[in-house]
Amino acid sequence: MAYLNDSSQGAGAINRIITPSTDFQIEEVRIHLESDGATTDESFVTSIGALSGEAFDAVFDSQKLIGMADYAWQPGFDPNYKWIDRGNCESETPPMIKTETVPISLRASWAQSSTQAYTGPSSFKFTATGGGGTDIHISFVDTITGLHGVMPGERYVLSMYLWLPSGALLGTELKIAMADYVGGFGSTRATAQNLYDQWQEISVVRILRNSATGFLIRIDPDDVMALNELFYVDDISLIGPRFTQPQAARRGDSIKIAWPNSEAIEYGLEVIWQAA
């Protein structure tokens, strides 16, 4: 087994590229970070950089780090993995399933707001941009040909906090949904309560079907939501199992490690791999 160690001191983002001289598999990635705190995207991302070009790079781990942190990626089974990145709504980049940054919206806008917040200084505001009688939603993942790492046959819990202003959309007209795809989407939904001008938690639980090939999670108001009606969302989470394996790659591919913020005072980095 070959080892590579990388450490430095001082301010600056992490952007490390390692190119082994043989086919290889990554066994472990460790980071010790001390930072001033971060104000934008704080995800520590490890990926396989494909020799054939960046379009074929594959992210296999993304973890939010801030302040003083020690983190290690290793193959194994995590029964309570946190699948939503930026779920605390404190980044301008919208909350999404890990490795994704652009929500899938239909007749709705989705923007960070400081008007209401359950924790921290901000939440995300959902505003209808289409009139009543039309489908309106925001999806954190929506695909029929990929699972983004979630595991068929396993149990997942989607939760978030909602603030509904009084005099507009009823709580019972607001749903969240989780679905898996087996020739068509099968879904489980939860309905908010008729509570207004206060925070309420909503959760939905689903065991994915054993032959699932796709996955969807979304905020899904009823079609009666009127143009410009709005509500606030904070502390979004998806909790459930994750299984990881050693990451195999070919000769000429690279190991890419990045933490894009410039607040790092000091970090120590170690990557462990072996010839495949």
N, C-alpha and C positions, 0 to 999 in steps of 0.2 A: 504494500500500500504506500502510495506517495502522499506527501503532505506539502501544503503550501500555507505559509503564514503571511498575513499582511496587516501591518499596524502603522498608525501615524497619529500625530497630535496637531491640534490647531483647527481653526474653522474651515469648513468646507463640506461639500456633498461627497458621498461615496459613489464611485463609479469604477468598479474593478472588473477587468476582463482577463480571464485565464484561459489559455488554449493548450491543453495537453497534447502530447505528440503521438498519442495512440487512441484507439477506441477506449472509452472509459465509462464508469458509472460513479455518480456523486453519492457519497455515503453520509456526509454531514456538513452543515454550514453553521458556524457559530459567530455571533456578533456581541461585543460589549460596546455600548454607546453611552456617551455623556454629551448632552446637548442643552442649549438654552431653552429648548422647547421649539415647537414648529408651528407655523401659521397656515400652511397650505397642505399639500399631500405628504403625509409622513410615512408612507408605506415603504418598508424594506423589502425589495423585490429580488428574487433569485430566479434566473431563467437559463435555458439552454439557448445559446446563440448559434443559429444554423449557418453552416458554411454556405448554403445556397441563398442566403440573404435574410435581412431583418424581418421580412414578411412571414418567414417560417419559424421565427423564434418562438419558444414555448415557455411561458411562465409556469413554474411548478410550486412557487411559494410566494405569498404576499402577506406581510405582517405589519400592522401599524406600530411604530416605535416612537416614543417621545420622552424627553427628559433623560433620566438614567435608566438604562434597560439592558438586560442580558437575555438573549434569545438564541435558541438553537433549532434548526430544522433537522429532523432525523426521520428515516422511514418508520412507520408504525401505525397504530390505530388510536385515534382520538375520539372518544365517544361524545364529547361535547364541544366540538369545533365551532368557532364563531365564523360563519360564512359571509356576513355582510361587512364590507369595508366602509369606513367613514360613517357607521351607523349612528354615531352621536350627533351628526348633523353640524359639526363644528368646522367642516371644510366646505369651501365653495363648490368643490367637486361633489356631485350628488352621491348619496349612498347607493351602492350597487353590490351585487355578489362579487366575491373576490376576483380580481384581474379585470373587471369591467368598470367603465367610468361614465358611460353615456346611457341614461335611462331610455326606455322605450315608452313613448307617450302617445296618447290618442286623445285629441281635443282637450288637452290639459297642459298647463304650464307648471313647472316644478322648480322652485328657486329658494335659496337660503333666505331666511328672514330673522330679524331680531325682535319682531313684534311680540311673539310668544316663545317661551322655551321651557321645557320640562327640566332639563339639566343643562348647565352651561349657558352661554349667551345667545344661542340661536337654535332654530328648528328649520324645517323646510315647509314652504307654503304650497299647497295644491290648489290651483285655481282652474275652474272650468273655462275653456275657450270655445266650447260648443254649447248650443242650446239644449233644452230638455228634449227627450225623445231620441237622443243619440248616445252611442256607447262612448264612455269616458273612462280612461284608466292611465295609471303609471305602473310599468313593470320593472322589476329589479333584475329579472332574467326571464326570457321567453324564447324557447327553442324546442324544436321537435327532433333535432338531430344531435343533441349533446346534453350532458347532465352537469357540466361544470364541476365534476368531482363528487357530487352527491351520489348516494349508493342505493340502488333498487332494493326493496325489501326492508329498508330502515325507516325509523321514525324521525321526523323533523318538526320543529316548532318555530313558527314565525310570529313575532311579537313586535308591537310598537305602541307608542302613546299618541293619542289624538286630542286636539282642541277644536271643538266645533263652536263657532259663534252662534248666539241665539238668533232666532228669527229667519233662519235660512234652511239649509239642508237638515233633515231629520237624522238623528243618530241611526235609526233603523233603516235608513236609506244608504248607509255607508258600510261597505263590506271590504274585507281583505280575503285573498284567495291564494291557495297553493294547489298546484296541479302537476300531474305527470302524464306523459304521452305514451299511449300504446295503441297505435292506429287512430287515435283521437284523444283529446284531453279529458281526463277524469279529475275532478276538482273537489276540494273541501274548502268551505267558506265559513267565516265568522262575521257576525253583525255587531256594530257598535251599539251602545246604549243611548237613550234619549237624555243625555247629560250635556249641558251647554255652559260655555264660558269657564270651563275647568278641564283639567287633564283627566283622561280615562285610558286604561290599558286595554288592548284588544289582542287576542292570540288565536291562532289556528294551528291544529295539529294534524299531520297526515303521515301515514305509512305508505311509502312509494311502492307501486306495484312491481313485482319481481322482474317483469320484462320491459320496464320503462326505458324509453330511448330519449325522452325529452323532459324538460322541467320548466315550470313557470311559477313565479310569485309576483303578486301585484296588489295595488290598492285599486279597488273596483267599485266606485259608487254606482247606485242605480241610475238608470237612464233619465230619471226625473231631475237630476242635478241641473240647475239652470245656469245660463251664461253668467260668468263672473262670480258665482258662488265659490266659497273657499273654505278651507280648514287647514290646520297646522299639524305636522307630524314630527315626532322626536324619538330618539333612542330606539332605532329599528334593529332588530336582531333576527337571525336565523340560526338555530342551534341544532346540531345533530352530528352523526358520525362522519369521520373522514379517515380513509385509508391511504397511506402513501408508500411508495416503493422506492428503492434506489433509482436515481434518474440516469438512464443509459443514454449515451451519445456516441457519435462517430468521430474518427480522427478528423481534425480540422474544425469541428464544432468547438464552441467556447462556453465557458461558465461566465455569465454576466451577473454582477451583484451591484445593486444601486439603492441608495437612499438619497432622494433628489434635493432635500433641503440643505441649506448652507449653515445650519446652526450647530453642526457637530463640533464640539470642543476637542473630543478625543474618541477614537474608536479603535477596537482591536478586532481583527477579522481572521477567521481560520476556515479553510475549505479542505475537506478530506475526500479524496476519491481514489479509485483503484482501476487498473487496466481491466477492461471487460473481455 
